Amino acid sequence: MKYALAAVAVLLGVAAFVYGGADDSPGLQLLGALLVIGAIVLVVRTARRGQSRSSGLR
């Protein structure tokens, strides 16, 4: 479920970045880029935590 929400956040971020470029809005591009970066960071953190928990159970 977290990965699906992250995918939606990435799609919205990319759409905001593209629309901000077409509308010449640097603020919207920044928000879109931050949304994409934040979603990627959360996915990586979630994957690492899941990996460390599974290796700790051995």
Secondary structure, DSSP 4 states (H G I P E B T S, - for coil): -HHHHHHHHHHHHHHHHHHHHHTT-HHHHHHHHHHHHHHHHHHHHHHHHHHHHHHHT-
